Amino acid sequence: MAILKKYDLTGKETGSVQVDDALLNVEAHPQSIKDYIVALRNNARQWSASTKIRKEINRTGKKPHPQKGQGRSRQGDLAAPQYKGGGIVFGPRPKFDMHVRINKKERRAAIRSLIADKIKAGQVHVLTNADLKEPKTKAIAPFFNLVATKRTLVLGESKAEMGNPHINFVKSLRNIPKKDYNLVPQVNGYDLARAAELVVLESALNEFLSILGAS
Protein backbone atom coordinates (compact mmCIF):
# COMPACT_ATOMS: atom_id res chain seq x y z
CA MET A 1 0.00 0.00 0.00
CA ALA A 2 1.59 3.26 -1.16
CA ILE A 3 1.12 6.45 0.84
CA LEU A 4 0.73 9.93 -0.61
CA LYS A 5 1.44 12.61 2.00
CA LYS A 6 -0.61 15.79 2.14
CA TYR A 7 0.94 19.18 2.79
CA ASP A 8 -0.29 22.73 3.12
CA LEU A 9 1.37 25.80 1.59
CA THR A 10 3.66 26.19 4.59
CA GLY A 11 5.15 22.74 3.96
CA LYS A 12 3.50 21.21 7.02
CA GLU A 13 2.21 17.64 6.70
CA THR A 14 -1.56 17.55 7.19
CA GLY A 15 -2.48 13.94 6.39
CA SER A 16 -2.05 11.14 3.90
CA VAL A 17 -3.83 9.16 1.19
CA GLN A 18 -3.48 5.44 0.63
CA VAL A 19 -3.12 4.10 -2.91
CA ASP A 20 -4.02 0.48 -3.51
CA ASP A 21 -1.14 -1.66 -4.76
CA ALA A 22 -3.41 -3.02 -7.49
CA LEU A 23 -3.43 0.43 -9.11
CA LEU A 24 0.36 0.47 -9.19
CA ASN A 25 0.70 -2.91 -10.85
CA VAL A 26 1.25 -1.44 -14.30
CA GLU A 27 3.37 -3.13 -16.94
CA ALA A 28 4.85 -1.13 -19.80
CA HIS A 29 7.93 -2.11 -21.77
CA PRO A 30 10.77 0.43 -21.34
CA GLN A 31 11.27 0.55 -25.11
CA SER A 32 7.62 1.45 -25.71
CA ILE A 33 7.93 4.27 -23.17
CA LYS A 34 11.04 5.55 -24.91
CA ASP A 35 9.39 5.34 -28.35
CA TYR A 36 6.40 7.28 -27.02
CA ILE A 37 8.54 10.08 -25.59
CA VAL A 38 10.69 10.27 -28.74
CA ALA A 39 7.53 10.50 -30.85
CA LEU A 40 6.26 13.35 -28.66
CA ARG A 41 9.49 15.27 -29.16
CA ASN A 42 9.51 14.66 -32.92
CA ASN A 43 5.90 15.77 -33.28
CA ALA A 44 6.71 19.00 -31.46
CA ARG A 45 9.12 20.02 -34.23
CA GLN A 46 7.96 22.44 -36.91
CA TRP A 47 10.00 20.81 -39.73
CA SER A 48 10.18 24.24 -41.37
CA ALA A 49 13.97 24.80 -41.49
CA SER A 50 15.03 25.48 -45.07
CA THR A 51 18.24 26.34 -46.91
CA LYS A 52 18.64 27.22 -50.58
CA ILE A 53 20.16 24.71 -52.90
CA ARG A 54 22.22 25.61 -55.97
CA LYS A 55 19.36 26.13 -58.39
CA GLU A 56 17.56 28.50 -55.98
CA ILE A 57 20.45 30.96 -55.64
CA ASN A 58 19.78 34.20 -57.52
CA ARG A 59 23.17 34.85 -59.08
CA THR A 60 24.45 35.27 -62.61
CA GLY A 61 24.77 32.16 -64.71
CA LYS A 62 27.96 33.43 -66.31
CA LYS A 63 31.15 31.45 -65.79
CA PRO A 64 33.47 33.07 -63.21
CA HIS A 65 36.45 32.73 -65.55
CA PRO A 66 37.33 31.03 -68.82
CA GLN A 67 37.25 27.25 -68.96
CA LYS A 68 40.85 26.99 -70.12
CA GLY A 69 43.99 29.03 -70.46
CA GLN A 70 44.45 30.50 -66.99
CA GLY A 71 45.71 27.50 -65.05
CA ARG A 72 42.74 27.51 -62.71
CA SER A 73 40.22 24.75 -62.07
CA ARG A 74 37.12 24.91 -64.22
CA GLN A 75 34.07 26.50 -62.63
CA GLY A 76 30.46 26.56 -63.81
CA ASP A 77 28.84 29.51 -62.02
CA LEU A 78 28.95 31.51 -58.79
CA ALA A 79 25.99 29.63 -57.31
CA ALA A 80 28.20 26.57 -56.80
CA PRO A 81 28.56 25.49 -53.13
CA GLN A 82 32.30 26.25 -52.95
CA TYR A 83 31.65 29.98 -53.49
CA LYS A 84 30.60 32.36 -50.74
CA GLY A 85 26.85 32.86 -51.01
CA GLY A 86 26.47 29.72 -53.09
CA GLY A 87 24.04 26.87 -52.58
CA ILE A 88 24.08 24.75 -49.44
CA VAL A 89 24.92 21.06 -49.74
CA PHE A 90 22.81 18.64 -47.68
CA GLY A 91 21.31 21.48 -45.63
CA PRO A 92 17.96 21.26 -43.83
CA ARG A 93 14.94 21.26 -46.12
CA PRO A 94 11.20 21.39 -45.34
CA LYS A 95 9.79 17.96 -44.67
CA PHE A 96 6.20 16.95 -45.13
CA ASP A 97 4.03 14.50 -43.22
CA MET A 98 6.70 13.81 -40.60
CA HIS A 99 4.13 13.26 -37.83
CA VAL A 100 4.73 10.06 -35.86
CA ARG A 101 1.56 8.20 -34.98
CA ILE A 102 1.31 7.24 -31.31
CA ASN A 103 -0.69 4.16 -30.39
CA LYS A 104 -3.38 5.14 -27.88
CA LYS A 105 -2.99 2.03 -25.73
CA GLU A 106 0.79 2.42 -25.61
CA ARG A 107 0.42 6.09 -24.67
CA ARG A 108 -1.96 5.31 -21.80
CA ALA A 109 0.23 2.45 -20.57
CA ALA A 110 3.34 4.66 -20.64
CA ILE A 111 1.66 7.44 -18.67
CA ARG A 112 0.28 4.99 -16.10
CA SER A 113 3.69 3.35 -15.74
CA LEU A 114 5.51 6.66 -15.25
CA ILE A 115 2.98 7.79 -12.63
CA ALA A 116 3.11 4.45 -10.80
CA ASP A 117 6.91 4.56 -10.68
CA LYS A 118 6.87 8.03 -9.13
CA ILE A 119 4.29 6.99 -6.53
CA LYS A 120 6.38 3.95 -5.59
CA ALA A 121 9.48 6.14 -5.30
CA GLY A 122 7.70 8.62 -3.01
CA GLN A 123 7.97 11.44 -5.54
CA VAL A 124 4.27 12.39 -5.54
CA HIS A 125 2.87 14.88 -3.01
CA VAL A 126 -0.62 16.25 -2.44
CA LEU A 127 -1.06 19.97 -1.87
CA THR A 128 -4.08 21.21 0.10
CA ASN A 129 -5.59 24.70 0.21
CA ALA A 130 -3.97 25.92 -3.01
CA ASP A 131 -6.51 28.72 -3.51
CA LEU A 132 -5.06 32.22 -3.13
CA LYS A 133 -6.94 35.49 -2.98
CA GLU A 134 -4.26 37.16 -5.08
CA PRO A 135 -1.07 36.11 -6.90
CA LYS A 136 1.72 36.00 -4.35
CA THR A 137 4.82 33.89 -4.86
CA LYS A 138 5.87 34.43 -1.26
CA ALA A 139 2.79 32.50 -0.11
CA ILE A 140 3.69 29.29 -1.98
CA ALA A 141 7.49 29.46 -1.76
CA PRO A 142 7.74 27.67 1.63
CA PHE A 143 6.10 24.53 0.23
CA PHE A 144 8.54 24.29 -2.68
CA ASN A 145 11.51 25.13 -0.47
CA LEU A 146 10.68 22.36 2.00
CA VAL A 147 8.82 19.62 0.09
CA ALA A 148 9.12 19.80 -3.71
CA THR A 149 12.64 21.14 -4.03
CA LYS A 150 13.56 19.64 -7.43
CA ARG A 151 12.05 20.13 -10.89
CA THR A 152 8.34 19.80 -10.22
CA LEU A 153 5.18 19.34 -12.25
CA VAL A 154 2.02 20.57 -10.52
CA LEU A 155 -1.24 18.99 -11.68
CA GLY A 156 -4.66 20.60 -11.31
CA GLU A 157 -8.18 19.44 -12.08
CA SER A 158 -9.89 20.13 -15.40
CA LYS A 159 -12.81 22.54 -14.99
CA ALA A 160 -12.84 24.27 -18.34
CA GLU A 161 -16.45 25.33 -18.02
CA MET A 162 -15.65 27.19 -14.82
CA GLY A 163 -12.25 28.52 -15.85
CA ASN A 164 -9.14 27.78 -13.81
CA PRO A 165 -10.06 27.99 -10.11
CA HIS A 166 -6.35 28.14 -9.21
CA ILE A 167 -5.38 31.01 -11.50
CA ASN A 168 -3.74 32.97 -8.67
CA PHE A 169 -1.72 29.90 -7.69
CA VAL A 170 -0.59 29.42 -11.30
CA LYS A 171 0.46 33.06 -11.60
CA SER A 172 2.41 32.78 -8.36
CA LEU A 173 4.15 29.66 -9.63
CA ARG A 174 5.57 31.42 -12.70
CA ASN A 175 8.23 33.21 -10.66
CA ILE A 176 9.72 29.98 -9.29
CA PRO A 177 12.19 28.28 -11.65
CA LYS A 178 11.75 24.64 -12.69
CA LYS A 179 8.11 24.54 -11.55
CA ASP A 180 5.45 23.82 -14.18
CA TYR A 181 1.66 23.59 -14.05
CA ASN A 182 -0.66 21.48 -16.16
CA LEU A 183 -4.11 19.93 -16.03
CA VAL A 184 -4.43 16.23 -15.28
CA PRO A 185 -6.02 15.25 -18.64
CA GLN A 186 -3.31 17.14 -20.56
CA VAL A 187 -0.32 15.53 -18.90
CA ASN A 188 2.02 13.61 -21.21
CA GLY A 189 4.92 11.24 -20.82
CA TYR A 190 7.59 13.81 -21.58
CA ASP A 191 6.38 16.12 -18.80
CA LEU A 192 6.27 13.20 -16.37
CA ALA A 193 9.72 11.92 -17.28
CA ARG A 194 11.21 15.41 -17.14
CA ALA A 195 9.86 16.20 -13.67
CA ALA A 196 11.67 14.82 -10.66
CA GLU A 197 8.58 15.28 -8.46
CA LEU A 198 4.83 15.55 -8.92
CA VAL A 199 2.54 17.75 -6.86
CA VAL A 200 -1.17 17.01 -7.18
CA LEU A 201 -3.68 19.55 -5.93
CA GLU A 202 -6.12 17.93 -3.52
CA SER A 203 -9.06 18.91 -5.71
CA ALA A 204 -7.48 16.99 -8.61
CA LEU A 205 -6.53 13.88 -6.65
CA ASN A 206 -9.48 11.72 -7.72
CA GLU A 207 -9.02 12.68 -11.35
CA PHE A 208 -5.30 11.92 -11.04
CA LEU A 209 -5.86 8.46 -9.53
CA SER A 210 -8.45 7.68 -12.21
CA ILE A 211 -5.57 7.54 -14.70
CA LEU A 212 -4.37 4.47 -12.79
CA GLY A 213 -7.85 2.95 -12.95
CA ALA A 214 -9.29 4.09 -9.64
CA SER A 215 -13.07 4.48 -9.63
N, C-alpha and C positions, 0 to 999 in steps of 0.2 A: 504494500500500500504506500503510494507516494504521497508526500505532504507538500502542499503549496502554502507558504507563509504569507500572512496578510500584514501590510504595513500602512501607516498613515503618512502624511506628507512630512512629518518630522523625523521619519525613519524609525519610529517606535513600532514594535511588533504588537498587533492587535488581535491576532487569531490565526487560524489555519484552515485549510480545505483539504480533504482527503480525495485522492484520485485512485479509482479502482485499477488494480494491476491489469485487468482484462483490457482496459482502454489503451494501455501502454504496450501491449503485445502486438506490435506492428512490424511486419516484415517488408522491407524494401531493399532490393539489391543495390549495393553502393554504386555500381556502374550506371544503373538507371537514374539514380539521384544526380550523378555527375552529368549525364546526358541531358537531363532536364534543366539543370542550372546553366550549362553551356548553351542550350537552345534559347533560354531566356536572354542571355547576354547577346547572342547573335541577332535575335529578333529586335533588340533595342537599337541596333545600328541603323543608320539612315541609308547606307549604301549609295551615297550621293557624291563621294569623292571622285574627281575627274581631272585628268591631265590631257593635254593636247598631243596627239600623235603627229607624225611628220606631215601627213596630208592636210591637217587642220591648221598648220602654221601659215599665217598671212605674210609671206615674204616673197621676194622676186624669184622667179623660176630660172633666172639667168645663172650660168655657171660662174662660180667665183673667180676662176682663172682658166686659161686655155688647157685643153686636155693634154697636150704634149708641148715639149719645147722649153719648159722652165725648170725641169728637174724636181718638180713637186708631185705629190701623189694626186691622182685624178679625183676630182670632186664633182658631184652632180648639182647641188644647189645649197643655199644657206639654211634651208629648213632641215638639213641632216642633223642627227642627234649629236654629232661631235662638235657642232658649232654652238656658241653661246646664243640662247634664244631659240634653239632648234627644237625639234620634237622630242618627247620623252619616251624612252624605251621601257616597256614593261611597267609603266606607271599605273596608278589606280584608275579604274574606269567604272562608270556606273553599272551596277548589276541589277538584274530584274528578277523578280520572283525568288528572292533569297530567303523567304520566310521558312523557318523550320517548324514543321507541325509537331505539336506536343500531344501525346496520348493522354486523354483525360484521366484514365485510371492510374497511369503512371504518375501523373502530376499530383493527384490526391494522395497516393501512397507515399510519394516523396515528402509532401508537406506533413502528413501524419507522422512519418518516421522522424523527421527533423524536430518536430514538436515533442514527440515522445522522448527522444534522446535528451533534449534540454530539461524536461521534467525530471527524468531519472538522474541527471547530473546536478539537480538543484539550482538550475539557472533560470527558473521561472518564478516571478514574484507577483503578488496581487497587491494593487494599490487601492486603498479606500479613500473616500472623501476627496475626489480629484476635482470637484467643482470649485472654481474661484470666482469671486465677485468681479475681479478685474485682473488683467494680465500682470503678473508680478513674478519674475524669475526667482526673486529672493524667497518666495513662499514655497517653491518646490525644490530648491537647491539642496536643502538638508537631506531629502530622501535619496537623491542621486549621489550625494557625497558619502552617505553611509551604507546604502544598500546596493543600488545599481551603479557601480563605479566604472564599469567598462563600457564598451560600445553597446548601446541598448536600443531595442525596438519596443516602443510602447504601443499597445493594441487597444483600441476603443470599439464600442459597439456601433453597429450600423443603424442609424435612425435618419435616413435621408429625408423622410417626409417632415421631420421635425428640425432639420438642420443639425449641426454638430453641437450637442449639449456641453461639450468640453472645450469650446473655442478659446476661452481664456487660458485654459491649461495648455493647449497647443501653442498659443502665441508665447506663453512663458517658456515653453520648451525650446523655442527657436534659438534662444541666446546661449544654450548649453551645447557645447560641441559633442559630436558623436552620439547624439540622442535623436532618434527619429520617431515619427508617429504615423500610424496607419490604422485603417479599419480592419477588423477581423476577416471579413469576406475578401478583402483585397490583398491579403498577405500572400507572398510568393516564396518559393524556395530560396531565391537569392538573398532576399531580406533576412530570412531565418538563418541561413548559413553565415551571413556577414555579421550578424549580431552575436555578441558574446553572451548577452542576457536578454530575457524577455520580461516585460512588465505588462501585466494585464489589468486593466481597470476593473474594479469589482462589478460594475454594471455590465461588463462584456464577458464575464467569466463563463456564464452558461453557453453563450454563443461560441466562445473559444473552445470549451470542452466538447461541444457538438462536432467539431472537426474530427475528434478522436472517436466519435460514435456515441457519445453520451446522449441520453434522451432528456 
